Every structure is written in C-alpha cells, then in structure tokens.
Amino acid sequence: MNYSLAPILNAAGIAIYVALGLTALYGVFCVILLVRQIAQKRFLTQNAANEFLDQVHEDIERKDYEAVVNLCDSPPYWSKAVPQLILVAMANMERPAKKLRQLLAEKFERDILADLEYRMSWISTIVKSAPMLGLLGTVIGMINAFDKIGNMQESGGDPSQLAGEISFALFTTAAGLSVAIPLVMAGALIHVRIGKLQDSVQEHTGEFLDILEASRKS
C-alpha cells in the first residue's frame, strides 16, 4: 500500500506561509512601535530641549521646585525621558550629587532603555528566524518534489508537475529573506535613534544636575 506525503507537506507549506506572514507583521509592528516610543521620549528639536531646560533653570534659580515638578508633569513633557528623570531627581533631592547621577542613570537604563531593547530583541529574533522559516519551506518543497518523483516512477507522469514544488521551495526562501533584510536595515536605523536618545538624555540630565547642584550651594 502506497502512502503519499503530499497532504501533510501541503498543510506544512500553508503553515510556513502563515508563519512568514505573521512574522513579517509582528516585525513591522515592533518597528513602528519603537519609532513612536523613541519619538515620544526625545525632544523634537534642540530648540525645544533648550527652551525646556531654560525654564527649569529659571525655576531652580528661584528655588521654585514645585514649578519644576509641574512643568515636567505637564502634557508637552510628561512622556519625554528627560522630564521623567528630572521628576525622579526632584523626588530624591536629599541624595548627594554623585548618588543622584547614578540613580538617574539606573532609572534610564531600567525604565526606558530596557523596554526599547526588549522590542529590539524581538526584531533581532525575527531577522534570524525568518530566513530559517524560508529554508524550512525550501526543504518541505524539495521533499514534496521527491515524493512526486517517486510516484511518477511507479505510475508515470509529467515532470512539469514538479514545477509547483520547486517554485514553492524557492519562493519561501525569497520570502524569508524579504522579511529579514528590511528589518535588518530598520534595526540599524533604530539603533542609531536609540544612540541619539542616550546621548541627548545624558547631555540634558547632566545640565540639569549641574544647575541643581549650583542651586544647592548658593
């Protein structure tokens, strides 16, 4: 009695297409989410950052710390990284300057960068897994082709019937690479944006802490 692998392999082929589609969609979702999160955490322009820091400077010089808290907690700024860290600093003003800097660095790493890196890890996973899914599809397509060759030897048939299996094998490889390659480029761009976010946060929080330390000594 002859058994054909075709039904199982056809179902596996459909599963590969579905998996590649879902992988691509989730990759796009992660990219869009990361771009939006980074945009929310950064000031749109350097002028906007300078305007915010100038206002903070004025309030601290007057020792109006409540005004600083209200400014950081206002709608234009509450979602941005620097005002969030300033709020933490204002809540821990009794700490020495060195420990306050360390606290803000740890807070930034834990609450902001960790979430971005978590999403980036998923993009990296998709970049690695999409070609593997494509390769799995290639293997399934070739197994299906050889299964048909075996049946042809027994019952005869047109070799052109193998075109569909070979096409599937090559298409899934191309599909896997088509998912991975754009995500590699998107991931590189996001890494650059995250680096710029880190640099701007370090610069602006450093300026704030210098202002706060000068206010303490005066």
C-alpha positions in Angstrom: 0.0 0.0 0.0 1.4 3.4 -1.1 1.3 6.4 1.2 1.7 9.9 -0.1 3.2 12.7 1.9 1.5 15.3 -0.2 -1.4 16.1 2.2 1.0 16.6 5.1 3.5 18.6 3.1 0.8 20.8 1.6 -0.5 21.6 5.1 3.0 22.3 6.2 3.5 24.6 3.2 0.4 26.6 4.2 1.7 26.8 7.8 5.0 28.2 6.5 3.2 30.9 4.5 1.1 31.8 7.6 4.2 31.8 9.9 6.1 34.1 7.5 3.2 36.4 7.2 2.7 36.7 10.9 6.4 37.1 11.5 6.5 40.0 8.9 3.5 41.7 10.5 4.9 41.5 14.0 8.3 42.8 12.8 6.6 45.8 11.2 4.6 46.3 14.4 7.8 46.3 16.5 9.5 48.8 14.2 6.6 51.2 14.2 6.2 50.9 18.0 9.9 51.5 18.5 10.0 54.5 16.2 7.0 56.0 18.0 8.4 55.3 21.5 11.7 56.9 20.7 10.0 59.9 19.2 7.9 60.3 22.4 11.0 60.1 24.6 13.0 62.7 22.6 12.5 66.4 22.2 11.5 67.2 18.6 14.3 69.8 18.2 17.3 71.1 20.1 15.5 74.4 20.5 12.6 72.7 22.2 15.0 71.0 24.6 16.8 74.3 25.3 13.5 76.1 25.9 12.5 73.4 28.4 15.9 73.5 30.2 15.9 77.3 30.3 12.5 77.2 32.1 13.8 74.6 34.5 16.9 76.7 35.1 14.8 79.8 35.9 12.6 77.9 38.3 15.5 76.3 40.1 17.3 79.6 40.5 14.1 80.9 42.2 14.1 77.7 44.2 10.6 77.1 43.0 10.9 73.3 42.9 7.2 72.8 42.7 7.1 74.7 39.4 9.8 72.4 38.1 7.7 69.4 39.0 4.6 70.9 37.5 6.5 71.7 34.3 7.8 68.2 33.9 4.4 66.7 34.6 2.6 68.9 32.1 1.2 67.4 28.8 4.0 68.6 26.5 6.7 67.0 28.5 5.4 64.2 30.7 6.1 61.4 28.2 9.7 62.5 27.4 12.7 60.9 29.0 14.5 64.0 30.4 11.4 65.4 32.3 10.7 62.0 33.7 14.2 61.7 35.0 14.0 65.3 36.4 10.9 64.3 38.3 12.9 61.4 39.8 15.7 63.8 40.7 13.3 66.2 42.4 11.8 63.4 44.5 15.3 62.4 45.6 16.9 65.9 46.1 18.3 64.9 49.5 20.7 62.5 47.9 24.4 63.5 47.2 25.1 64.7 43.7 27.1 61.5 42.8 24.4 59.2 44.0 21.7 61.2 42.3 23.5 60.9 38.9 23.8 57.2 39.5 20.1 56.9 40.3 19.1 58.7 37.2 21.4 56.6 35.0 20.0 53.4 36.5 16.4 54.7 36.1 17.0 55.5 32.5 18.5 52.1 31.8 15.8 50.2 33.7 12.6 52.1 32.7 13.4 53.5 29.3 16.2 51.6 27.6 15.2 48.2 28.8 11.8 48.5 27.1 13.4 49.6 23.8 16.0 46.9 24.0 13.2 44.3 24.6 11.5 45.3 21.4 14.8 45.3 19.6 15.4 41.8 20.8 12.2 40.7 19.0 13.3 42.4 15.8 16.6 40.5 16.1 14.8 37.2 16.7 12.6 37.8 13.6 15.7 38.7 11.5 17.2 35.3 12.5 14.1 33.2 12.3 12.5 34.4 9.0 15.3 33.0 6.8 15.1 29.8 8.8 11.4 29.6 8.1 12.1 30.2 4.4 14.7 27.4 4.5 12.2 25.1 6.2 9.8 25.9 3.3 12.5 25.0 0.8 13.1 21.7 2.5 9.4 20.9 2.5 9.1 21.9 -1.2 12.0 19.6 -2.1 10.6 16.7 0.0 7.3 17.2 -1.8 9.1 17.2 -5.2 11.0 14.0 -4.5 7.8 12.4 -3.2 6.2 13.2 -6.6 9.2 11.8 -8.4 8.8 8.5 -6.5 5.1 8.4 -7.5 6.0 9.2 -11.2 8.4 6.3 -11.3 5.6 3.9 -10.3 2.7 5.3 -12.2 4.2 7.6 -14.8 3.6 11.3 -15.0 4.6 14.7 -16.4 7.9 16.0 -14.9 6.5 19.5 -15.3 4.2 18.7 -12.3 7.4 19.3 -10.2 7.4 23.0 -11.1 4.9 23.9 -8.3 7.0 22.2 -5.6 10.3 23.7 -6.8 8.6 27.1 -7.1 7.3 26.8 -3.6 10.8 25.9 -2.3 12.4 28.9 -3.9 9.6 31.3 -3.1 9.7 30.6 0.6 13.5 31.2 0.7 12.9 34.5 -1.1 10.0 35.4 1.3 12.1 34.7 4.4 14.9 36.9 3.1 12.4 39.6 2.1 11.2 39.7 5.7 14.7 39.7 7.2 16.5 42.2 5.0 14.2 45.2 5.5 14.2 44.5 9.3 18.0 44.4 9.4 18.1 47.9 7.8 15.2 49.1 10.1 17.0 47.7 13.1 20.2 49.6 12.2 18.3 52.9 11.9 16.6 52.3 15.2 19.9 51.6 16.9 21.1 55.0 15.7 18.0 56.6 17.1 18.4 54.9 20.4 22.1 56.1 20.5 21.0 59.6 19.8 18.4 59.4 22.6 21.0 58.2 25.0 23.4 61.0 24.1 20.7 63.7 24.4 19.4 62.3 27.7 23.0 62.2 29.2 23.6 65.7 28.0 20.4 67.3 29.2 20.3 65.5 32.6 23.9 66.4 33.1 23.0 70.1 32.5 20.1 69.8 34.9 22.1 68.2 37.7 24.8 70.9 37.3 22.1 73.6 37.7 20.6 71.8 40.7 24.0 71.4 42.3 24.8 75.1 41.8 21.4 76.0 43.4 22.1 73.8 46.4 25.4 75.6 47.0 24.0 79.1 46.6 
